[in-house]
Amino acid sequence: MTEHVEWSEPEAAAPSAPAAVTPADAADAARLVAFGLQPKLQPARDQEYADLLRRYREDPGFARLADAVATGLGLIVLEVSPRAGMAVTAAEDSVFAVRMGDYARRTSADGSDRFLHGLAHLAVAAMAFPRPEDLADDGYIGRVTVNGVDAFVRQACRRLEERAEEQGENTDPATDAPGLEAAWRIWVRRSATGATKDARRLAGSTTGIIGKAVAFLTDSGFLQRTGDDNGGTYRTTARYQLQVRDMAGSAAMAELLELGVVPVTDGTATLLPAENTDDLELVADAGLPFHSA
C-alpha cells in the first residue's frame, strides 16, 4: 500500500518591517544636509562629512531620509558623491534661494545694471563650459578670467550688432529697454575698467561687474581663484559644473553659445571663433544661477 504524500510550496517568509527611524538618524540626515549647505567644505577634509556620505551611499533608508530632509527645506539634491559632497541647489520657494534682484541691489541701485550682472554670470558659465560634452564630463575643469569674460561679451555684442544690421533691426535701442540684447548693448557702452586714480577698477565698470560675479561664485564654492593675471583667474569646481548642468539650457545661454564666439579656452582673454557650433544643444527649461523675482 502506497502512502500518498501531498507536496506544497513552502510558505514565503514574511517581509521584515523596515527599521524604525530614530531621532539620531534624523539628526544625522539633517547634519549631512547642513554639510551640503557649506559649499566650500570638502568631504576629504572632514571625517564626519565623509562618513555620512558613505552611509548615504550604502544605506538606502538613510539616503531617503536625507533626501526628505532636503526636500522639506526646499532643496534639490544634484549629486551625492566624494567629489562633490552633498551638492544641493535651492528650489524657487526655498528660504535658501538667491534671487537676481537681491544680488543686484547689493551692487547697484541702477535698474539697467541688473541686466549686466545677470549677463556676467551667464557669460562666466558659457565660457567655463562651452560645449555640452564639457558639462557631461565629470573630469572637465573650466578656466576663466575676468578680462576674458569681458572680451567675450564685447565680441558677442559685436556679433549681435552685425546680425541686427543684416536684418535691418534697430541697433541702438533705449538704454532701459528690457531684454538680453539690450543688456549686451548697454554693456558695450560701459567702460571696461573705469579705473580710479589708484588704478582700482570701478564697481560699475564691466570688469568690476564681472569681478563681483566671480567673487560671489568663489564665496559660494563654485569657483576657485588661481591667480591675478588678466584681472583674476579662476577654475571651476564640481559644484559649479553640477549647478550649470542643472541650469544650462536657458534661451539666453543657447543664444549666447550660438553666436560662435565661445572658445574651448585655458581662460586667457584671447577669443577665437568656435568650430562646429551648429550642433550646440543644451538641456531645456533652465536659467541663471538665480531665481527670478
Secondary structure, DSSP 8 states (H G I E B T S, - for coil): ----------------------HHHHHHHHHHHHHHT-TT--GGG-HHHHHHHHHHHH-HHHHHHHHHHHHHTTEEEEEEETTTEEEEEE-TTSTT--BHHHHHHTT-S-HHHHHHHHHHHHHHHHHHS-SHHHHH-TT---EEEHHHHHHHHHHHHHHHHHHHHHTT--SS--TT--SHHHHHHHHHHS-S----TTS---TTSHHHHHHHHHHHHHHTTSEEEEE-GGG-EEEE-HHHHHHHHHHTT-HHHHHHHHTS-----SS-S-----SS-TT----SS---SSB--
